[in-house]
């Protein structure tokens, strides 16, 4: 069977229809890595013809999860963040992303950012994926061009998200 966005979405939907527990998200993470290992899939959906920072490739009409393509040019470092009231899975297709995970020291309050401290840093190389359950705090850093697939439990552009800063 040819792997494409429809088959990818169906495999994810099959798992997520049971829920989005840590175990379920890890099963989806394995599916993401399977598709990242498919050179034809990566070329078709993350090849050099694409340059938008974020494109939604699929949004599930019932479960609400999204499969997004991200293309980042050059250097960039995002501040510590979570994905609001949902989860995310990052799948690295090209380049390397250095991820730092954080522990909350002080929660956000009204317009005051929460305070966090780093707990773990690692590199996501091509073919690797990592799942961040709801509330997981992390920050990506890129020193060059990168392309990735990111699954979101819900479209994060439509959600309220808190801000955080280093303690």
N, C-alpha and C positions, 0 to 999 in steps of 0.2 A: 504494500500500500504506500502511495506517495504521501509524504508528510507535508502538510500545508497548514495554514492558520485554522482551517475548519477542523482538521483532525486533531491539531494541538488543543483547540478549544474544547472539543468533545472529550478528549482524555482528561483535561482539567475539570470539566463539568461533571464527569463521572465520579471523580474523587470528591469534589467540593459539594456535590449534592447531599453528601453525608454530614457535612459540617466543615469547619475551618479550624479544627484543633491543631495543636502543634504536630501531631502525627500526620494529619491530613495535609498540612502545609509541607511537611517533609516529603510526602508522596508526590505532591505537585512539583516540588523542587527537583526531584529525580526526573520527572517528565520534562521539565525545562532543560535539564542537562542533556537528555536524550535528543531534543530538538537542536540544541546548540552543537551537538556532535555531527549533525547532518549538514554537510557543506552546501548542498543544494538549497536547503531551507534557509540557512544563514545568508547565502548569496542573494536569494530571492527577496528576503524580507529585511536584510540589514546590509545589503551591498552598497557600493559607492554611489548608486543613483539616488540615495536618500540623504537629506541633510537637515530635515526639520528636527528640532530638539526633542519634540514629543509628538508622536502620532498614535492614536488609538487604532489598533488593528482589528480588535474585536471587543464588544461589550455584551456580556450575557444578558439577555432580556429578562430572565427569571432570577438568577442568582446575583446579578449586578457586578460580577468581577470583570476586569478589563485586562486585555493583553496589549501592552504598549511597546512601541519601538522608540528608543532614545538614541540620538546621535549627538555626541558632544565633541566640539572642536577645541583643541588646545587645553590649556591648564584651567582647572576649576576646583574649588573646594566649597562644599555646601556646609552650612552651620549644622550643629546637632539638631535632629528632628525625629519625629515619629510620623506616622501616617494617619494621625487623627484616630477616629474610631474604626480603623480597619487595619489590615495587614498588607505586606508587600513581599514580593520575591524578586530579587535582582538576579538576572542571568547575563553573565559577561560573554559577549560575542567576539569583540576585538579590543585590543589595548588592555590596560590594567587599571583597575580601580582599587585604591587603598581604602578600606573601610575601617572606621573606628566605631566601636560600640561604647555606650555610656550608661552609667547608673545615675538615676535621679537623686540629687541631694536635697533639692527643694522644689516642690511642684509649682507650676505657673499659677498666678493668681491675678484675676482681672486682666489688666494690660501689662503686668510684670512678668517677664520671661522666667521660666523655671531655670534652675541651676543644675548642671550635670558635671560628672567627673568621668574621664575615660577609664574603661576597664579592659579593653582588648582591641588590638589593631592587626589587620591581616590584609593580604592582597587577594583580589578576585582576578584570576587569569582567565583567558578565553576557555570556554567550556564549563566554567564553574558557576554554580548558582547558590544563593543563600536566602533563607526565608526569615522574615522578621514578623513575628506575630504582633497583634494589636498591642500598642504601647511600647514596643521595642525602640529604643533610642539609638540612632546611628548617624554617621556622617561620611559621605563619599568624598574622596580626593582623587583628582585625575591630573597627571602631569603631561598628558598628550591626548590625541584623539581616541575616543572610545565609542563603541556601539554596544547596546545592550537591549535585552528584552526585560521588561518589568511587568509583573502581574500585580494588580491592585485589587483588593477585595471589593472596593468601590472606587469610582473615579475620584481621585484625591483632589482634582481641581474644583470639585463641587462641595468639598467638606471644609469645615472650620478646623484649623490646626493651630495648636499652641506653639509658641516660640521658646527656645532654650538658649542658654549661654553657659560657658565654662564657669565652674565654681572657682 
